[in-house]
Amino acid sequence: MSNQNSAAANPSEVREISIAHSPDSDDAFMFYGLATNKVRVPGYKFSHTLCDIETLNRRAQDEAFFDVTAISFHAYPYLQQNYTLMGCGGSVGEGYGPIIVSSKPLALEDLGRVKIAVPGTLTTAYLALKIFNPELKTETVPFDKIIPAIKAGTFDAGLIIHEGQLSYSSSGLKKVLDLGAWWRETTGMMLPLGGNAIRRSLGAEAHKIISKALRDSIQHALDHREQALEYAMQFARDLDSRLANRFVSMYVNERTLDYGADGREAIRKLLDLGHERGIIPIKPQVDFVD
């Protein structure tokens, strides 16, 4: 069990920190240590709220509702006044990422003639899609409804995130483009997808303590993989244990403990490019706490 020394002035007082993240197997794996009290911090109590990522993007922008919140990196410029990025807890695609899929074979040049279901306009998947081709027509659909909507013929194509990246073929859908692979070929970089933001007003001391707690939680899951995977399986939509393990490996790894200098550069590159292309109207000011 991991413990930290609290620097709270009064050790009898417990500071409650609200944490929000998506109900997905990779996030569940990451927060396993904290959510199950395997990782504890004297003087701190952590409460967890599970919510889909686009809703979290909107809440952080409009309300600054949670102390720590998972966000899409695309959303960060819209909430950077109230939040800063944590140096751990992120997910990046190392040559893979969100996938455009269709029920029938589609060439890339055909995408301009169809409407693509997307999981939200603040998702990084949407940002990457618009950087790829800003003229593509899209419509927002809840991420877990995209595959059923394509199968029903409501859309010719959809942009798949989360576990759907591994399960779409079992629904008879075909890959049109992997945006993570395209980004790597185009920039030579990993594609930063989502991270954790922490409220600036908590202060530097709390930032340090909470960051260590999250990093300890990630390390605990990596060190106790079987137990953490068993916990995460309850959130693994449409994946068996083998695919859930593969999905978690894709998005919770050494990069989740620390982005590294190249990872941080990739985040800045993605957001700066989005701003230069007119997709993000706010100039990004990316900073981190460790």
Residue pairs with C-beta under 8 A, 6 or more apart in sequence:
1 38
1 39
1 40
2 33
2 38
2 39
2 40
2 216
2 217
2 219
2 220
3 40
3 41
3 42
4 40
4 41
4 42
4 209
4 212
4 213
4 216
5 42
6 41
6 42
6 43
6 44
6 209
7 43
7 205
7 209
8 15
8 42
8 43
8 44
11 42
11 43
13 43
14 43
14 44
14 45
15 43
15 44
15 45
15 206
16 44
16 45
16 46
16 47
17 44
17 45
17 46
17 47
17 67
17 68
17 202
17 206
17 210
18 47
18 49
18 65
18 66
18 67
18 68
19 31
19 34
19 46
19 47
19 48
19 49
19 66
19 67
19 68
19 69
20 48
20 49
20 50
20 51
20 56
20 59
20 65
20 66
20 68
20 69
20 70
21 27
21 30
21 31
21 48
21 49
21 50
21 51
21 56
21 69
21 70
21 196
22 50
22 51
22 52
22 53
22 56
22 70
22 162
23 50
23 51
23 52
23 235
24 162
24 163
24 235
24 237
25 163
25 232
25 233
25 235
25 236
25 237
25 239
25 244
25 247
25 248
26 91
26 232
26 247
26 248
26 250
26 251
26 252
27 70
27 235
28 35
28 231
28 232
28 234
28 235
29 221
29 228
29 229
29 231
29 232
29 248
29 252
30 89
30 214
30 217
30 218
30 221
30 252
30 256
31 48
31 214
31 217
32 38
32 217
32 220
32 221
32 224
32 227
32 228
32 231
32 232
33 39
33 216
33 217
33 218
33 219
33 220
33 221
33 228
34 46
34 48
34 213
34 214
34 217
35 46
35 48
35 231
36 231
38 217
38 220
38 224
39 213
39 216
39 217
39 220
41 209
41 213
44 209
44 210
44 213
46 213
49 66
51 59
52 142
52 143
52 144
53 70
53 71
53 72
53 119
53 120
53 123
53 143
53 161
53 194
54 72
54 119
54 120
54 122
54 123
54 140
54 143
56 66
56 69
56 70
56 71
57 71
57 72
57 74
57 75
57 78
57 120
57 122
57 123
58 122
59 65
59 66
59 69
60 66
60 69
60 71
60 75
60 79
60 82
60 83
60 197
61 75
61 78
61 79
61 122
64 79
64 82
64 83
64 199
66 199
67 198
67 199
67 202
67 210
68 86
68 196
68 197
68 198
68 199
68 210
68 214
69 83
69 196
69 197
70 89
70 194
70 195
70 196
70 197
71 79
71 83
71 194
71 195
71 196
71 197
72 120
72 122
72 123
72 124
72 125
72 127
72 193
72 194
73 90
73 124
73 127
73 192
73 193
73 194
73 195
73 267
73 270
73 271
74 122
74 123
74 124
74 126
74 127
74 271
74 274
74 280
75 122
75 123
76 83
76 85
76 195
76 197
76 271
76 284
76 286
77 271
77 275
77 280
77 282
77 283
77 284
77 285
78 122
78 282
79 197
80 282
80 284
80 285
80 286
82 199
82 200
82 201
83 197
83 198
83 199
83 200
84 197
84 198
84 200
84 207
84 287
84 288
84 289
85 195
85 196
85 197
85 198
85 267
85 286
85 287
85 288
85 289
86 195
86 196
86 197
86 198
86 210
86 211
86 214
86 288
86 289
87 211
87 258
87 259
87 288
87 289
87 290
88 196
88 211
88 214
88 215
88 218
88 256
88 257
88 258
88 259
88 290
89 195
89 196
89 214
89 215
89 218
89 256
90 192
90 193
90 194
90 195
90 196
90 255
90 256
90 259
90 263
91 193
91 194
91 195
91 251
91 252
91 255
91 256
92 190
92 191
92 192
92 193
92 251
92 255
92 259
92 263
92 266
93 180
93 183
93 190
93 191
93 193
93 250
94 180
94 184
94 190
94 255
95 180
95 181
95 184
95 190
96 165
96 178
96 180
96 181
96 250
97 125
97 128
97 165
97 178
97 179
97 180
97 181
97 183
97 191
97 193
98 123
98 124
98 125
98 128
98 129
98 159
98 160
98 161
98 165
98 178
98 179
98 180
98 193
99 159
99 160
99 164
99 165
99 168
99 175
99 176
99 177
99 178
99 179
100 111
100 116
100 129
100 157
100 158
100 159
100 160
100 175
100 176
100 177
100 179
101 147
101 150
101 157
101 158
101 160
101 168
101 173
101 174
101 175
101 176
102 114
102 150
102 156
102 157
102 158
102 173
102 174
102 176
103 150
103 151
103 153
103 156
103 172
103 173
103 174
104 156
104 174
105 174
106 114
106 156
106 157
106 174
106 176
108 176
108 177
111 133
111 136
111 157
111 176
111 177
112 133
112 135
112 136
112 137
114 137
114 155
114 156
114 157
115 137
115 138
115 139
115 155
115 156
115 157
116 129
116 136
116 137
116 138
116 139
116 155
116 156
116 157
116 158
116 159
117 138
117 139
117 140
117 141
117 146
117 149
117 150
117 154
117 155
117 157
117 158
117 159
118 125
118 126
118 129
118 138
118 139
118 140
118 141
118 146
118 158
118 159
119 125
119 126
119 140
119 141
119 142
119 143
119 146
119 159
119 161
120 126
120 140
120 143
121 138
121 140
123 161
124 191
124 192
124 193
124 194
124 270
125 159
125 161
125 179
125 193
126 138
126 159
127 270
127 274
127 279
127 280
128 179
128 180
128 182
128 183
128 191
128 270
129 136
129 138
129 159
129 179
130 136
130 274
130 277
130 279
131 273
131 274
131 277
131 279
132 177
132 179
132 182
134 277
134 278
134 279
138 159
139 155
141 149
141 155
141 158
143 160
143 161
143 162
143 164
144 162
144 164
144 237
146 155
146 158
146 159
146 160
146 164
147 158
147 160
147 164
147 167
147 168
147 171
147 173
149 155
149 158
150 156
150 157
150 158
150 173
151 171
151 172
151 173
157 176
159 179
160 168
161 193
162 237
163 236
163 237
163 238
163 239
163 243
163 244
163 247
164 238
165 247
166 239
166 243
166 246
166 247
167 237
167 238
167 239
167 243
168 175
169 175
170 238
179 191
180 190
180 191
183 189
183 190
183 191
184 190
184 191
187 266
187 269
189 262
189 265
189 266
189 269
190 255
190 262
190 263
190 266
191 266
191 270
192 259
192 263
192 266
192 267
192 270
193 251
195 267
196 214
198 207
198 210
198 211
198 289
202 210
204 289
207 289
208 289
208 290
211 289
211 290
215 257
215 258
218 252
218 256
218 257
219 257
220 228
221 228
221 252
222 228
222 252
222 253
222 257
229 241
229 244
229 245
229 248
232 244
232 248
233 241
233 244
236 243
236 244
236 247
239 247
255 263
259 266
259 267
264 286
264 288
267 286
268 284
268 286
271 280
271 284
271 286
272 284
274 280
274 284
275 281
275 282
275 283
275 284
